[in-house]
Amino acid sequence: MVRWILVTLMVVSLGLAGWLWRDNRRLRDELAARPKPAADGDDPWREVTPPSPGTGGGAPMAGLLGRKPMTGSGPRPTLDDPKAESRLERRLRRQEQMATMLGRAPGESEADYKARITPMVELALGGRRNELADMRRAAEQAAGVTEAQRAELDAAFGQVYDEVLAYTNSAIADGSLTPYERNVKGLLQYAGGLGSILEGAEGRIGSILRPEQVDSIYQSGFEWGEYLGVNAPWEQLTPPPARPR
């Protein structure tokens, strides 16, 4: 069970990492699009006017008739160190980022929400989906999996995905999964239930493949749980409700 829960948490981490990468890229693009500051030579405030002849100097009356050199004796002025972010402030900031990323903005329709979230999911999971598809193909080929068996597996996986979507939509509806507040208990309960669904899928796989085929795929390092978790159609989830006021 623990292994399946870890797989679930890994999928969530991949999604968050993809969003952070996308957000950082957007910020870099905005910074690059800003006009560059003017060169130092173009700033009139940076030009130093030389002293006029006959002014200043070290005469006793220099302070009254000319420019008196500044000779401070105290410590140089410094800026206060920036206030360190407390653990609570960091937690609140991250929670707000989560709400902005996965929550629904005011007036945002379900269609607009999906149009915003779908590219994010594809960015986070697309590359890993391709890698796992290649790994599955190689593992099945080495284990002698037939096309008929592969078709049976795909049909079984379709049923698993339906269970995953129904279970996740239910968790979103009852508030166990919410982007607006911390709900560690709800998240762990959801991860445990999702792990049970993925673990049950392993029994279906064992009813389709022969024991030696199951062992061969396992020895290759391919994980069915990761494959199912990453390839689940998360893009089809029902959007969360609007943020409570």
C-alpha positions, -999 to 999 in steps of 0.1 A, spaced: 0 0 0 28 24 9 43 20 -26 11 30 -42 7 60 -20 42 71 -29 33 68 -66 3 90 -61 23 116 -43 49 115 -70 23 122 -97 11 152 -77 47 164 -74 53 162 -111 22 184 -117 35 210 -93 70 210 -107 55 215 -142 35 245 -131 65 261 -113 86 256 -144 59 272 -166 55 301 -142 92 307 -140 95 307 -178 66 332 -180 84 355 -155 116 353 -175 98 362 -207 82 392 -190 116 403 -177 132 399 -212 104 420 -228 109 450 -205 129 479 -220 165 480 -210 175 508 -187 194 537 -202 232 536 -202 250 555 -174 262 581 -198 227 591 -208 216 598 -172 222 635 -164 220 628 -127 251 606 -130 272 634 -145 298 649 -121 303 687 -125 339 696 -118 344 724 -92 348 759 -105 382 775 -102 386 794 -69 361 775 -50 366 749 -24 400 738 -11 415 736 23 414 773 33 398 781 67 369 799 50 363 770 26 331 759 44 316 794 39 329 805 6 334 773 -13 330 736 -10 341 719 21 352 683 18 330 658 36 349 639 62 326 617 82 340 599 112 310 577 121 301 542 107 289 541 71 251 539 68 237 505 60 203 492 51 184 469 74 186 433 66 155 420 48 130 404 72 133 366 71 102 348 60 88 328 89 76 292 84 40 303 87 44 331 62 61 307 38 33 281 42 6 308 36 24 321 5 26 286 -9 -10 279 -1 -20 311 -20 1 300 -49 -17 266 -49 -50 284 -48 -41 306 -77 -28 276 -97 -55 250 -91 -85 271 -79 -111 288 -101 -107 326 -105 -138 348 -99 -161 344 -129 -140 317 -145 -162 291 -163 -155 254 -163 -145 256 -199 -121 284 -192 -107 266 -162 -100 234 -183 -85 255 -211 -60 269 -185 -53 237 -166 -50 213 -196 -17 227 -210 -3 227 -175 -11 190 -170 3 181 -205 35 201 -197 40 183 -164 32 148 -175 36 147 -213 73 138 -213 70 112 -186 40 96 -204 61 92 -235 89 77 -216 66 52 -198 50 42 -230 84 33 -244 93 14 -212 60 -5 -213 65 -15 -249 100 -28 -242 91 -46 -211 61 -63 -227 82 -73 -257 108 -89 -235 80 -107 -215 64 -120 -247 31 -102 -242 8 -107 -272 -13 -81 -289 -44 -98 -275 -31 -95 -240 -21 -59 -246 -57 -51 -258 -71 -68 -226 -47 -47 -205 -58 -15 -222 -95 -24 -216 -87 -30 -179 -68 2 -176 -98 21 -191 -119 8 -162 -92 18 -137 -91 53 -151 -129 56 -148 -126 46 -111 -98 71 -106 -118 100 -121 -150 91 -102 -131 88 -69 -111 121 -75 -142 140 -85 -160 128 -54 -130 140 -32 -131 174 -49 -169 177 -44 -168 169 -7 -137 191 0 -112 164 7 -92 178 -21 -93 216 -22 -67 241 -34 -80 268 -10 -68 255 23 -45 230 40 -62 197 44 -35 172 51 -59 146 66 -81 148 35 -51 146 11 -37 115 29 -71 98 29 -74 105 -8 -39 92 -15 -47 60 4 -79 54 -15 -62 61 -48 -35 37 -38 -61 10 -32 -75 16 -67 -41 13 -83 -33 -18 -62 -65 -34 -73 -54 -28 -109 -24 -51 -102 -48 -80 -96 -64 -74 -130 -30 -74 -146 -22 -107 -129 -54 -122 -144 -44 -113 -179 -7 -120 -179 10 -153 -169 31 -153 -137 64 -155 -156 53 -125 -177 44 -105 -146 78 -114 -130 97 -105 -162 81 -70 -164 87 -64 -127 124 -74 -131 128 -49 -159 121 -21 -135 88 -11 -151 61 -1 -126 25 -5 -135 14 19 -107 35 47 -120 23 41 -156 -14 42 -145 -9 72 -122 8 93 -149 -14 82 -178 -47 87 -159 -67 114 -178 -64 141 -152 -74 167 -177 -110 153 -176 -115 160 -139 -145 182 -129 -132 217 -120 -133 226 -83 -160 250 -71 -153 287 -70 -132 300 -42 -154 307 -11 -155 344 -1 
